[in-house]
Amino acid sequence: MNRLCFKPVAASLSTFLATTYVLCVVYGLIFHEYAMHKVWEILLPGFSWLTWTTFFVGLIETILYGIYVALVFVPLYNFFNRKIGYDCSE
């Protein structure tokens, strides 16, 4: 039975979300009329378009969101994997 470990999942999710955030900000700087800055302002408290300070606030918050998701997801996955015990290789 495969179990998930918190640290690799948290690192993977945080890196994925931080990379996505940076790419979205770069996209917003290039194509300002299609930018998602209004969505970022709703999802990331303290973020506003765009200063270095708020950019780093958003980056830190996306990393923390990744850690939060891992904190919730890993125990749930391990619990259900232990209870159901489904083998995906079959």
HTML snippet that shows the backbone in 3Dmol.js (N, CA, C, O; Angstrom):
<script src="https://3Dmol.org/build/3Dmol-min.js"></script>
<div id="view" style="width:600px;height:400px;position:relative"></div>
<script>
const pdb = `
ATOM      1  N   MET A   1       0.845  -1.164   0.000  1.00  0.00           N
ATOM      2  CA  MET A   1       0.000   0.000   0.000  1.00  0.00           C
ATOM      3  C   MET A   1       0.903   1.243   0.000  1.00  0.00           C
ATOM      4  O   MET A   1       1.778   1.385   0.853  1.00  0.00           O
ATOM      5  N   ASN A   2       0.678   2.124  -0.954  1.00  0.00           N
ATOM      6  CA  ASN A   2       1.470   3.339  -1.063  1.00  0.00           C
ATOM      7  C   ASN A   2       0.874   4.448  -0.209  1.00  0.00           C
ATOM      8  O   ASN A   2      -0.320   4.742  -0.272  1.00  0.00           O
ATOM      9  N   ARG A   3       1.742   5.052   0.587  1.00  0.00           N
ATOM     10  CA  ARG A   3       1.325   6.195   1.399  1.00  0.00           C
ATOM     11  C   ARG A   3       2.000   7.439   0.873  1.00  0.00           C
ATOM     12  O   ARG A   3       3.112   7.376   0.349  1.00  0.00           O
ATOM     13  N   LEU A   4       1.340   8.557   1.010  1.00  0.00           N
ATOM     14  CA  LEU A   4       1.936   9.833   0.644  1.00  0.00           C
ATOM     15  C   LEU A   4       2.654  10.414   1.845  1.00  0.00           C
ATOM     16  O   LEU A   4       2.201  10.278   2.982  1.00  0.00           O
ATOM     17  N   CYS A   5       3.770  11.060   1.585  1.00  0.00           N
ATOM     18  CA  CYS A   5       4.512  11.775   2.631  1.00  0.00           C
ATOM     19  C   CYS A   5       4.238  13.265   2.482  1.00  0.00           C
ATOM     20  O   CYS A   5       4.184  13.793   1.371  1.00  0.00           O
ATOM     21  N   PHE A   6       4.067  13.930   3.613  1.00  0.00           N
ATOM     22  CA  PHE A   6       3.682  15.340   3.608  1.00  0.00           C
ATOM     23  C   PHE A   6       4.700  16.235   2.903  1.00  0.00           C
ATOM     24  O   PHE A   6       4.317  17.035   2.049  1.00  0.00           O
ATOM     25  N   LYS A   7       5.979  16.122   3.238  1.00  0.00           N
ATOM     26  CA  LYS A   7       6.981  17.075   2.737  1.00  0.00           C
ATOM     27  C   LYS A   7       7.098  17.102   1.216  1.00  0.00           C
ATOM     28  O   LYS A   7       7.089  18.188   0.635  1.00  0.00           O
ATOM     29  N   PRO A   8       7.209  15.941   0.540  1.00  0.00           N
ATOM     30  CA  PRO A   8       7.289  16.022  -0.927  1.00  0.00           C
ATOM     31  C   PRO A   8       6.009  16.557  -1.574  1.00  0.00           C
ATOM     32  O   PRO A   8       6.069  17.278  -2.570  1.00  0.00           O
ATOM     33  N   VAL A   9       4.872  16.207  -1.016  1.00  0.00           N
ATOM     34  CA  VAL A   9       3.610  16.706  -1.577  1.00  0.00           C
ATOM     35  C   VAL A   9       3.510  18.216  -1.361  1.00  0.00           C
ATOM     36  O   VAL A   9       3.131  18.947  -2.276  1.00  0.00           O
ATOM     37  N   ALA A  10       3.845  18.685  -0.167  1.00  0.00           N
ATOM     38  CA  ALA A  10       3.801  20.121   0.125  1.00  0.00           C
ATOM     39  C   ALA A  10       4.779  20.883  -0.769  1.00  0.00           C
ATOM     40  O   ALA A  10       4.441  21.945  -1.293  1.00  0.00           O
ATOM     41  N   ALA A  11       5.978  20.352  -0.944  1.00  0.00           N
ATOM     42  CA  ALA A  11       6.969  21.019  -1.797  1.00  0.00           C
ATOM     43  C   ALA A  11       6.502  21.049  -3.250  1.00  0.00           C
ATOM     44  O   ALA A  11       6.654  22.060  -3.936  1.00  0.00           O
ATOM     45  N   SER A  12       5.937  19.942  -3.714  1.00  0.00           N
ATOM     46  CA  SER A  12       5.455  19.878  -5.094  1.00  0.00           C
ATOM     47  C   SER A  12       4.305  20.848  -5.333  1.00  0.00           C
ATOM     48  O   SER A  12       4.310  21.591  -6.314  1.00  0.00           O
ATOM     49  N   LEU A  13       3.318  20.841  -4.439  1.00  0.00           N
ATOM     50  CA  LEU A  13       2.171  21.742  -4.597  1.00  0.00           C
ATOM     51  C   LEU A  13       2.581  23.201  -4.486  1.00  0.00           C
ATOM     52  O   LEU A  13       2.123  24.034  -5.268  1.00  0.00           O
ATOM     53  N   SER A  14       3.432  23.516  -3.531  1.00  0.00           N
ATOM     54  CA  SER A  14       3.881  24.896  -3.358  1.00  0.00           C
ATOM     55  C   SER A  14       4.654  25.383  -4.575  1.00  0.00           C
ATOM     56  O   SER A  14       4.456  26.509  -5.031  1.00  0.00           O
ATOM     57  N   THR A  15       5.532  24.541  -5.099  1.00  0.00           N
ATOM     58  CA  THR A  15       6.289  24.914  -6.294  1.00  0.00           C
ATOM     59  C   THR A  15       5.375  25.082  -7.498  1.00  0.00           C
ATOM     60  O   THR A  15       5.533  26.022  -8.276  1.00  0.00           O
ATOM     61  N   PHE A  16       4.419  24.172  -7.651  1.00  0.00           N
ATOM     62  CA  PHE A  16       3.465  24.278  -8.755  1.00  0.00           C
ATOM     63  C   PHE A  16       2.664  25.581  -8.672  1.00  0.00           C
ATOM     64  O   PHE A  16       2.541  26.303  -9.661  1.00  0.00           O
ATOM     65  N   LEU A  17       2.121  25.877  -7.491  1.00  0.00           N
ATOM     66  CA  LEU A  17       1.310  27.091  -7.341  1.00  0.00           C
ATOM     67  C   LEU A  17       2.142  28.352  -7.487  1.00  0.00           C
ATOM     68  O   LEU A  17       1.681  29.323  -8.086  1.00  0.00           O
ATOM     69  N   ALA A  18       3.358  28.362  -6.952  1.00  0.00           N
ATOM     70  CA  ALA A  18       4.224  29.537  -7.076  1.00  0.00           C
ATOM     71  C   ALA A  18       4.616  29.763  -8.534  1.00  0.00           C
ATOM     72  O   ALA A  18       4.632  30.901  -9.005  1.00  0.00           O
ATOM     73  N   THR A  19       4.931  28.686  -9.248  1.00  0.00           N
ATOM     74  CA  THR A  19       5.279  28.801 -10.667  1.00  0.00           C
ATOM     75  C   THR A  19       4.084  29.312 -11.469  1.00  0.00           C
ATOM     76  O   THR A  19       4.236  30.188 -12.321  1.00  0.00           O
ATOM     77  N   THR A  20       2.917  28.778 -11.203  1.00  0.00           N
ATOM     78  CA  THR A  20       1.711  29.225 -11.894  1.00  0.00           C
ATOM     79  C   THR A  20       1.436  30.693 -11.615  1.00  0.00           C
ATOM     80  O   THR A  20       1.072  31.442 -12.521  1.00  0.00           O
ATOM     81  N   TYR A  21       1.607  31.108 -10.366  1.00  0.00           N
ATOM     82  CA  TYR A  21       1.410  32.510  -9.981  1.00  0.00           C
ATOM     83  C   TYR A  21       2.364  33.423 -10.750  1.00  0.00           C
ATOM     84  O   TYR A  21       1.941  34.434 -11.310  1.00  0.00           O
ATOM     85  N   VAL A  22       3.641  33.069 -10.775  1.00  0.00           N
ATOM     86  CA  VAL A  22       4.638  33.904 -11.469  1.00  0.00           C
ATOM     87  C   VAL A  22       4.311  33.968 -12.960  1.00  0.00           C
ATOM     88  O   VAL A  22       4.377  35.042 -13.556  1.00  0.00           O
ATOM     89  N   LEU A  23       3.964  32.847 -13.564  1.00  0.00           N
ATOM     90  CA  LEU A  23       3.606  32.850 -14.983  1.00  0.00           C
ATOM     91  C   LEU A  23       2.370  33.710 -15.252  1.00  0.00           C
ATOM     92  O   LEU A  23       2.312  34.412 -16.262  1.00  0.00           O
ATOM     93  N   CYS A  24       1.394  33.659 -14.366  1.00  0.00           N
ATOM     94  CA  CYS A  24       0.193  34.491 -14.526  1.00  0.00           C
ATOM     95  C   CYS A  24       0.508  35.976 -14.392  1.00  0.00           C
ATOM     96  O   CYS A  24      -0.049  36.800 -15.118  1.00  0.00           O
ATOM     97  N   VAL A  25       1.398  36.319 -13.466  1.00  0.00           N
ATOM     98  CA  VAL A  25       1.787  37.724 -13.311  1.00  0.00           C
ATOM     99  C   VAL A  25       2.542  38.200 -14.551  1.00  0.00           C
ATOM    100  O   VAL A  25       2.287  39.299 -15.043  1.00  0.00           O
ATOM    101  N   VAL A  26       3.463  37.390 -15.059  1.00  0.00           N
ATOM    102  CA  VAL A  26       4.187  37.753 -16.286  1.00  0.00           C
ATOM    103  C   VAL A  26       3.213  37.904 -17.454  1.00  0.00           C
ATOM    104  O   VAL A  26       3.311  38.853 -18.233  1.00  0.00           O
ATOM    105  N   TYR A  27       2.282  36.973 -17.569  1.00  0.00           N
ATOM    106  CA  TYR A  27       1.259  37.069 -18.614  1.00  0.00           C
ATOM    107  C   TYR A  27       0.463  38.368 -18.468  1.00  0.00           C
ATOM    108  O   TYR A  27       0.176  39.041 -19.458  1.00  0.00           O
ATOM    109  N   GLY A  28       0.111  38.713 -17.229  1.00  0.00           N
ATOM    110  CA  GLY A  28      -0.638  39.934 -16.982  1.00  0.00           C
ATOM    111  C   GLY A  28       0.146  41.192 -17.325  1.00  0.00           C
ATOM    112  O   GLY A  28      -0.435  42.195 -17.739  1.00  0.00           O
ATOM    113  N   LEU A  29       1.463  41.141 -17.154  1.00  0.00           N
ATOM    114  CA  LEU A  29       2.296  42.287 -17.522  1.00  0.00           C
ATOM    115  C   LEU A  29       2.406  42.434 -19.041  1.00  0.00           C
ATOM    116  O   LEU A  29       2.482  43.548 -19.559  1.00  0.00           O
ATOM    117  N   ILE A  30       2.413  41.313 -19.744  1.00  0.00           N
ATOM    118  CA  ILE A  30       2.514  41.352 -21.205  1.00  0.00           C
ATOM    119  C   ILE A  30       1.165  41.686 -21.841  1.00  0.00           C
ATOM    120  O   ILE A  30       1.082  42.522 -22.740  1.00  0.00           O
ATOM    121  N   PHE A  31       0.118  41.027 -21.365  1.00  0.00           N
ATOM    122  CA  PHE A  31      -1.233  41.207 -21.918  1.00  0.00           C
ATOM    123  C   PHE A  31      -2.136  41.764 -20.820  1.00  0.00           C
ATOM    124  O   PHE A  31      -2.979  41.053 -20.273  1.00  0.00           O
ATOM    125  N   HIS A  32      -1.949  43.034 -20.510  1.00  0.00           N
ATOM    126  CA  HIS A  32      -2.632  43.634 -19.358  1.00  0.00           C
ATOM    127  C   HIS A  32      -4.161  43.559 -19.479  1.00  0.00           C
ATOM    128  O   HIS A  32      -4.850  43.395 -18.472  1.00  0.00           O
ATOM    129  N   GLU A  33      -4.683  43.675 -20.680  1.00  0.00           N
ATOM    130  CA  GLU A  33      -6.147  43.649 -20.832  1.00  0.00           C
ATOM    131  C   GLU A  33      -6.752  42.277 -20.523  1.00  0.00           C
ATOM    132  O   GLU A  33      -7.955  42.171 -20.284  1.00  0.00           O
ATOM    133  N   TYR A  34      -5.920  41.222 -20.526  1.00  0.00           N
ATOM    134  CA  TYR A  34      -6.402  39.881 -20.207  1.00  0.00           C
ATOM    135  C   TYR A  34      -5.915  39.394 -18.837  1.00  0.00           C
ATOM    136  O   TYR A  34      -6.058  38.218 -18.504  1.00  0.00           O
ATOM    137  N   ALA A  35      -5.354  40.285 -18.068  1.00  0.00           N
ATOM    138  CA  ALA A  35      -4.734  39.905 -16.788  1.00  0.00           C
ATOM    139  C   ALA A  35      -5.772  39.424 -15.783  1.00  0.00           C
ATOM    140  O   ALA A  35      -6.948  39.784 -15.840  1.00  0.00           O
ATOM    141  N   MET A  36      -5.295  38.607 -14.873  1.00  0.00           N
ATOM    142  CA  MET A  36      -6.154  38.056 -13.823  1.00  0.00           C
ATOM    143  C   MET A  36      -5.987  38.806 -12.504  1.00  0.00           C
ATOM    144  O   MET A  36      -6.307  38.264 -11.446  1.00  0.00           O
ATOM    145  N   HIS A  37      -5.494  40.037 -12.551  1.00  0.00           N
ATOM    146  CA  HIS A  37      -5.180  40.721 -11.297  1.00  0.00           C
ATOM    147  C   HIS A  37      -6.394  40.923 -10.405  1.00  0.00           C
ATOM    148  O   HIS A  37      -6.242  40.972  -9.185  1.00  0.00           O
ATOM    149  N   LYS A  38      -7.575  41.041 -10.957  1.00  0.00           N
ATOM    150  CA  LYS A  38      -8.781  41.159 -10.109  1.00  0.00           C
ATOM    151  C   LYS A  38      -9.027  39.861  -9.333  1.00  0.00           C
ATOM    152  O   LYS A  38      -9.422  39.894  -8.168  1.00  0.00           O
ATOM    153  N   VAL A  39      -8.792  38.726  -9.984  1.00  0.00           N
ATOM    154  CA  VAL A  39      -8.950  37.434  -9.309  1.00  0.00           C
ATOM    155  C   VAL A  39      -7.897  37.277  -8.223  1.00  0.00           C
ATOM    156  O   VAL A  39      -8.199  36.824  -7.119  1.00  0.00           O
ATOM    157  N   TRP A  40      -6.640  37.658  -8.541  1.00  0.00           N
ATOM    158  CA  TRP A  40      -5.575  37.556  -7.531  1.00  0.00           C
ATOM    159  C   TRP A  40      -5.899  38.412  -6.313  1.00  0.00           C
ATOM    160  O   TRP A  40      -5.627  38.011  -5.182  1.00  0.00           O
ATOM    161  N   GLU A  41      -6.479  39.587  -6.538  1.00  0.00           N
ATOM    162  CA  GLU A  41      -6.823  40.471  -5.417  1.00  0.00           C
ATOM    163  C   GLU A  41      -7.878  39.840  -4.511  1.00  0.00           C
ATOM    164  O   GLU A  41      -7.897  40.104  -3.309  1.00  0.00           O
ATOM    165  N   ILE A  42      -8.754  39.010  -5.074  1.00  0.00           N
ATOM    166  CA  ILE A  42      -9.772  38.325  -4.277  1.00  0.00           C
ATOM    167  C   ILE A  42      -9.169  37.129  -3.551  1.00  0.00           C
ATOM    168  O   ILE A  42      -9.438  36.921  -2.368  1.00  0.00           O
ATOM    169  N   LEU A  43      -8.356  36.341  -4.253  1.00  0.00           N
ATOM    170  CA  LEU A  43      -7.820  35.097  -3.691  1.00  0.00           C
ATOM    171  C   LEU A  43      -6.644  35.305  -2.741  1.00  0.00           C
ATOM    172  O   LEU A  43      -6.423  34.492  -1.843  1.00  0.00           O
ATOM    173  N   LEU A  44      -5.895  36.376  -2.928  1.00  0.00           N
ATOM    174  CA  LEU A  44      -4.677  36.596  -2.144  1.00  0.00           C
ATOM    175  C   LEU A  44      -4.799  37.874  -1.316  1.00  0.00           C
ATOM    176  O   LEU A  44      -4.588  38.967  -1.841  1.00  0.00           O
ATOM    177  N   PRO A  45      -5.134  37.754  -0.040  1.00  0.00           N
ATOM    178  CA  PRO A  45      -5.253  38.941   0.814  1.00  0.00           C
ATOM    179  C   PRO A  45      -3.956  39.749   0.830  1.00  0.00           C
ATOM    180  O   PRO A  45      -2.869  39.196   1.000  1.00  0.00           O
ATOM    181  N   GLY A  46      -4.083  41.045   0.654  1.00  0.00           N
ATOM    182  CA  GLY A  46      -2.921  41.924   0.663  1.00  0.00           C
ATOM    183  C   GLY A  46      -2.296  42.132  -0.702  1.00  0.00           C
ATOM    184  O   GLY A  46      -1.378  42.939  -0.846  1.00  0.00           O
ATOM    185  N   PHE A  47      -2.779  41.416  -1.706  1.00  0.00           N
ATOM    186  CA  PHE A  47      -2.250  41.559  -3.064  1.00  0.00           C
ATOM    187  C   PHE A  47      -2.982  42.673  -3.782  1.00  0.00           C
ATOM    188  O   PHE A  47      -4.208  42.760  -3.720  1.00  0.00           O
ATOM    189  N   SER A  48      -2.238  43.518  -4.458  1.00  0.00           N
ATOM    190  CA  SER A  48      -2.817  44.491  -5.383  1.00  0.00           C
ATOM    191  C   SER A  48      -1.867  44.598  -6.563  1.00  0.00           C
ATOM    192  O   SER A  48      -0.676  44.311  -6.439  1.00  0.00           O
ATOM    193  N   TRP A  49      -2.383  45.000  -7.682  1.00  0.00           N
ATOM    194  CA  TRP A  49      -1.587  45.013  -8.920  1.00  0.00           C
ATOM    195  C   TRP A  49      -0.799  46.281  -8.994  1.00  0.00           C
ATOM    196  O   TRP A  49      -1.414  47.337  -8.848  1.00  0.00           O
ATOM    197  N   LEU A  50       0.415  46.300  -9.192  1.00  0.00           N
ATOM    198  CA  LEU A  50       1.482  45.372  -8.914  1.00  0.00           C
ATOM    199  C   LEU A  50       2.662  46.185  -8.415  1.00  0.00           C
ATOM    200  O   LEU A  50       3.146  47.087  -9.099  1.00  0.00           O
ATOM    201  N   THR A  51       3.109  45.864  -7.247  1.00  0.00           N
ATOM    202  CA  THR A  51       4.365  46.389  -6.704  1.00  0.00           C
ATOM    203  C   THR A  51       5.215  45.189  -6.309  1.00  0.00           C
ATOM    204  O   THR A  51       4.715  44.067  -6.226  1.00  0.00           O
ATOM    205  N   TRP A  52       6.490  45.425  -6.069  1.00  0.00           N
ATOM    206  CA  TRP A  52       7.354  44.317  -5.645  1.00  0.00           C
ATOM    207  C   TRP A  52       6.863  43.711  -4.334  1.00  0.00           C
ATOM    208  O   TRP A  52       6.890  42.494  -4.151  1.00  0.00           O
ATOM    209  N   THR A  53       6.415  44.571  -3.428  1.00  0.00           N
ATOM    210  CA  THR A  53       5.943  44.083  -2.131  1.00  0.00           C
ATOM    211  C   THR A  53       4.737  43.171  -2.303  1.00  0.00           C
ATOM    212  O   THR A  53       4.708  42.071  -1.752  1.00  0.00           O
ATOM    213  N   THR A  54       3.743  43.618  -3.061  1.00  0.00           N
ATOM    214  CA  THR A  54       2.546  42.793  -3.224  1.00  0.00           C
ATOM    215  C   THR A  54       2.822  41.556  -4.075  1.00  0.00           C
ATOM    216  O   THR A  54       2.166  40.528  -3.905  1.00  0.00           O
ATOM    217  N   PHE A  55       3.797  41.651  -4.998  1.00  0.00           N
ATOM    218  CA  PHE A  55       4.184  40.466  -5.755  1.00  0.00           C
ATOM    219  C   PHE A  55       4.698  39.387  -4.805  1.00  0.00           C
ATOM    220  O   PHE A  55       4.299  38.227  -4.902  1.00  0.00           O
ATOM    221  N   PHE A  56       5.586  39.774  -3.885  1.00  0.00           N
ATOM    222  CA  PHE A  56       6.138  38.800  -2.942  1.00  0.00           C
ATOM    223  C   PHE A  56       5.106  38.339  -1.910  1.00  0.00           C
ATOM    224  O   PHE A  56       5.157  37.197  -1.453  1.00  0.00           O
ATOM    225  N   VAL A  57       4.178  39.213  -1.542  1.00  0.00           N
ATOM    226  CA  VAL A  57       3.073  38.792  -0.666  1.00  0.00           C
ATOM    227  C   VAL A  57       2.276  37.690  -1.363  1.00  0.00           C
ATOM    228  O   VAL A  57       1.978  36.663  -0.753  1.00  0.00           O
ATOM    229  N   GLY A  58       1.932  37.891  -2.625  1.00  0.00           N
ATOM    230  CA  GLY A  58       1.202  36.882  -3.382  1.00  0.00           C
ATOM    231  C   GLY A  58       1.995  35.594  -3.535  1.00  0.00           C
ATOM    232  O   GLY A  58       1.429  34.504  -3.456  1.00  0.00           O
ATOM    233  N   LEU A  59       3.299  35.709  -3.754  1.00  0.00           N
ATOM    234  CA  LEU A  59       4.141  34.525  -3.898  1.00  0.00           C
ATOM    235  C   LEU A  59       4.177  33.715  -2.607  1.00  0.00           C
ATOM    236  O   LEU A  59       4.051  32.491  -2.633  1.00  0.00           O
ATOM    237  N   ILE A  60       4.345  34.389  -1.495  1.00  0.00           N
ATOM    238  CA  ILE A  60       4.357  33.704  -0.197  1.00  0.00           C
ATOM    239  C   ILE A  60       3.005  33.060   0.079  1.00  0.00           C
ATOM    240  O   ILE A  60       2.943  31.936   0.578  1.00  0.00           O
ATOM    241  N   GLU A  61       1.928  33.760  -0.240  1.00  0.00           N
ATOM    242  CA  GLU A  61       0.593  33.203  -0.005  1.00  0.00           C
ATOM    243  C   GLU A  61       0.335  31.973  -0.869  1.00  0.00           C
ATOM    244  O   GLU A  61      -0.293  31.024  -0.400  1.00  0.00           O
ATOM    245  N   THR A  62       0.801  31.962  -2.115  1.00  0.00           N
ATOM    246  CA  THR A  62       0.606  30.778  -2.945  1.00  0.00           C
ATOM    247  C   THR A  62       1.396  29.591  -2.397  1.00  0.00           C
ATOM    248  O   THR A  62       0.928  28.454  -2.457  1.00  0.00           O
ATOM    249  N   ILE A  63       2.575  29.846  -1.872  1.00  0.00           N
ATOM    250  CA  ILE A  63       3.360  28.779  -1.241  1.00  0.00           C
ATOM    251  C   ILE A  63       2.620  28.245  -0.015  1.00  0.00           C
ATOM    252  O   ILE A  63       2.553  27.033   0.194  1.00  0.00           O
ATOM    253  N   LEU A  64       2.072  29.141   0.785  1.00  0.00           N
ATOM    254  CA  LEU A  64       1.318  28.715   1.969  1.00  0.00           C
ATOM    255  C   LEU A  64       0.052  27.949   1.587  1.00  0.00           C
ATOM    256  O   LEU A  64      -0.331  27.011   2.287  1.00  0.00           O
ATOM    257  N   TYR A  65      -0.605  28.333   0.485  1.00  0.00           N
ATOM    258  CA  TYR A  65      -1.761  27.574   0.003  1.00  0.00           C
ATOM    259  C   TYR A  65      -1.348  26.149  -0.361  1.00  0.00           C
ATOM    260  O   TYR A  65      -2.079  25.202  -0.070  1.00  0.00           O
ATOM    261  N   GLY A  66      -0.193  25.989  -0.990  1.00  0.00           N
ATOM    262  CA  GLY A  66       0.296  24.657  -1.324  1.00  0.00           C
ATOM    263  C   GLY A  66       0.523  23.802  -0.091  1.00  0.00           C
ATOM    264  O   GLY A  66       0.195  22.616  -0.079  1.00  0.00           O
ATOM    265  N   ILE A  67       1.085  24.409   0.949  1.00  0.00           N
ATOM    266  CA  ILE A  67       1.308  23.694   2.202  1.00  0.00           C
ATOM    267  C   ILE A  67      -0.020  23.326   2.844  1.00  0.00           C
ATOM    268  O   ILE A  67      -0.178  22.219   3.358  1.00  0.00           O
ATOM    269  N   TYR A  68      -0.968  24.241   2.818  1.00  0.00           N
ATOM    270  CA  TYR A  68      -2.292  23.979   3.383  1.00  0.00           C
ATOM    271  C   TYR A  68      -2.976  22.802   2.675  1.00  0.00           C
ATOM    272  O   TYR A  68      -3.518  21.908   3.324  1.00  0.00           O
ATOM    273  N   VAL A  69      -2.944  22.815   1.348  1.00  0.00           N
ATOM    274  CA  VAL A  69      -3.583  21.728   0.600  1.00  0.00           C
ATOM    275  C   VAL A  69      -2.928  20.398   0.954  1.00  0.00           C
ATOM    276  O   VAL A  69      -3.620  19.399   1.146  1.00  0.00           O
ATOM    277  N   ALA A  70      -1.613  20.377   1.039  1.00  0.00           N
ATOM    278  CA  ALA A  70      -0.920  19.142   1.410  1.00  0.00           C
ATOM    279  C   ALA A  70      -1.288  18.708   2.823  1.00  0.00           C
ATOM    280  O   ALA A  70      -1.446  17.517   3.089  1.00  0.00           O
ATOM    281  N   LEU A  71      -1.426  19.674   3.730  1.00  0.00           N
ATOM    282  CA  LEU A  71      -1.781  19.366   5.119  1.00  0.00           C
ATOM    283  C   LEU A  71      -3.137  18.679   5.202  1.00  0.00           C
ATOM    284  O   LEU A  71      -3.344  17.812   6.051  1.00  0.00           O
ATOM    285  N   VAL A  72      -4.048  19.056   4.339  1.00  0.00           N
ATOM    286  CA  VAL A  72      -5.385  18.458   4.330  1.00  0.00           C
ATOM    287  C   VAL A  72      -5.414  17.195   3.462  1.00  0.00           C
ATOM    288  O   VAL A  72      -5.993  16.182   3.857  1.00  0.00           O
ATOM    289  N   PHE A  73      -4.792  17.255   2.289  1.00  0.00           N
ATOM    290  CA  PHE A  73      -4.905  16.178   1.320  1.00  0.00           C
ATOM    291  C   PHE A  73      -4.159  14.909   1.731  1.00  0.00           C
ATOM    292  O   PHE A  73      -4.703  13.811   1.613  1.00  0.00           O
ATOM    293  N   VAL A  74      -2.929  15.044   2.207  1.00  0.00           N
ATOM    294  CA  VAL A  74      -2.114  13.858   2.507  1.00  0.00           C
ATOM    295  C   VAL A  74      -2.766  12.964   3.562  1.00  0.00           C
ATOM    296  O   VAL A  74      -2.860  11.757   3.337  1.00  0.00           O
ATOM    297  N   PRO A  75      -3.223  13.493   4.703  1.00  0.00           N
ATOM    298  CA  PRO A  75      -3.881  12.602   5.665  1.00  0.00           C
ATOM    299  C   PRO A  75      -5.172  11.985   5.119  1.00  0.00           C
ATOM    300  O   PRO A  75      -5.472  10.824   5.397  1.00  0.00           O
ATOM    301  N   LEU A  76      -5.934  12.759   4.342  1.00  0.00           N
ATOM    302  CA  LEU A  76      -7.156  12.206   3.746  1.00  0.00           C
ATOM    303  C   LEU A  76      -6.829  11.078   2.773  1.00  0.00           C
ATOM    304  O   LEU A  76      -7.475  10.030   2.793  1.00  0.00           O
ATOM    305  N   TYR A  77      -5.837  11.291   1.930  1.00  0.00           N
ATOM    306  CA  TYR A  77      -5.437  10.258   0.984  1.00  0.00           C
ATOM    307  C   TYR A  77      -4.975   9.007   1.721  1.00  0.00           C
ATOM    308  O   TYR A  77      -5.401   7.900   1.394  1.00  0.00           O
ATOM    309  N   ASN A  78      -4.112   9.177   2.707  1.00  0.00           N
ATOM    310  CA  ASN A  78      -3.605   8.026   3.449  1.00  0.00           C
ATOM    311  C   ASN A  78      -4.721   7.290   4.192  1.00  0.00           C
ATOM    312  O   ASN A  78      -4.717   6.061   4.260  1.00  0.00           O
ATOM    313  N   PHE A  79      -5.667   8.035   4.743  1.00  0.00           N
ATOM    314  CA  PHE A  79      -6.805   7.421   5.433  1.00  0.00           C
ATOM    315  C   PHE A  79      -7.625   6.562   4.473  1.00  0.00           C
ATOM    316  O   PHE A  79      -7.879   5.387   4.739  1.00  0.00           O
ATOM    317  N   PHE A  80      -8.036   7.163   3.353  1.00  0.00           N
ATOM    318  CA  PHE A  80      -8.881   6.428   2.415  1.00  0.00           C
ATOM    319  C   PHE A  80      -8.111   5.308   1.722  1.00  0.00           C
ATOM    320  O   PHE A  80      -8.687   4.266   1.408  1.00  0.00           O
ATOM    321  N   ASN A  81      -6.846   5.506   1.487  1.00  0.00           N
ATOM    322  CA  ASN A  81      -6.042   4.451   0.888  1.00  0.00           C
ATOM    323  C   ASN A  81      -5.933   3.257   1.837  1.00  0.00           C
ATOM    324  O   ASN A  81      -5.942   2.107   1.396  1.00  0.00           O
ATOM    325  N   ARG A  82      -5.831   3.526   3.123  1.00  0.00           N
ATOM    326  CA  ARG A  82      -5.769   2.451   4.115  1.00  0.00           C
ATOM    327  C   ARG A  82      -7.117   1.736   4.218  1.00  0.00           C
ATOM    328  O   ARG A  82      -7.163   0.510   4.314  1.00  0.00           O
ATOM    329  N   LYS A  83      -8.219   2.501   4.197  1.00  0.00           N
ATOM    330  CA  LYS A  83      -9.560   1.908   4.340  1.00  0.00           C
ATOM    331  C   LYS A  83      -9.993   1.145   3.088  1.00  0.00           C
ATOM    332  O   LYS A  83     -10.519   0.036   3.181  1.00  0.00           O
ATOM    333  N   ILE A  84      -9.770   1.739   1.927  1.00  0.00           N
ATOM    334  CA  ILE A  84     -10.245   1.129   0.689  1.00  0.00           C
ATOM    335  C   ILE A  84      -9.206   0.159   0.136  1.00  0.00           C
ATOM    336  O   ILE A  84      -9.552  -0.923  -0.337  1.00  0.00           O
ATOM    337  N   GLY A  85      -7.932   0.548   0.196  1.00  0.00           N
ATOM    338  CA  GLY A  85      -6.855  -0.315  -0.234  1.00  0.00           C
ATOM    339  C   GLY A  85      -6.877  -0.672  -1.707  1.00  0.00           C
ATOM    340  O   GLY A  85      -6.538  -1.798  -2.072  1.00  0.00           O
ATOM    341  N   TYR A  86      -7.265   0.250  -2.549  1.00  0.00           N
ATOM    342  CA  TYR A  86      -7.351   0.005  -3.983  1.00  0.00           C
ATOM    343  C   TYR A  86      -5.969   0.018  -4.600  1.00  0.00           C
ATOM    344  O   TYR A  86      -5.180   0.928  -4.343  1.00  0.00           O
ATOM    345  N   ASP A  87      -5.667  -0.983  -5.411  1.00  0.00           N
ATOM    346  CA  ASP A  87      -4.394  -1.070  -6.102  1.00  0.00           C
ATOM    347  C   ASP A  87      -4.595  -0.606  -7.536  1.00  0.00           C
ATOM    348  O   ASP A  87      -5.310  -1.255  -8.300  1.00  0.00           O
ATOM    349  N   CYS A  88      -3.980   0.500  -7.911  1.00  0.00           N
ATOM    350  CA  CYS A  88      -4.169   1.086  -9.246  1.00  0.00           C
ATOM    351  C   CYS A  88      -3.488   0.276 -10.347  1.00  0.00           C
ATOM    352  O   CYS A  88      -3.789   0.472 -11.524  1.00  0.00           O
ATOM    353  N   SER A  89      -2.581  -0.625  -9.988  1.00  0.00           N
ATOM    354  CA  SER A  89      -1.856  -1.378 -11.011  1.00  0.00           C
ATOM    355  C   SER A  89      -2.693  -2.524 -11.578  1.00  0.00           C
ATOM    356  O   SER A  89      -2.298  -3.148 -12.563  1.00  0.00           O
ATOM    357  N   GLU A  90      -3.822  -2.800 -10.980  1.00  0.00           N
ATOM    358  CA  GLU A  90      -4.668  -3.897 -11.464  1.00  0.00           C
ATOM    359  C   GLU A  90      -5.514  -3.483 -12.621  1.00  0.00           C
ATOM    360  O   GLU A  90      -6.281  -4.291 -13.145  1.00  0.00           O
TER     361      GLU A  90
END
`;
const viewer = $3Dmol.createViewer("view");
viewer.addModel(pdb, "pdb");
viewer.setStyle({}, {cartoon: {color: "spectrum"}});
viewer.zoomTo();
viewer.render();
</script>
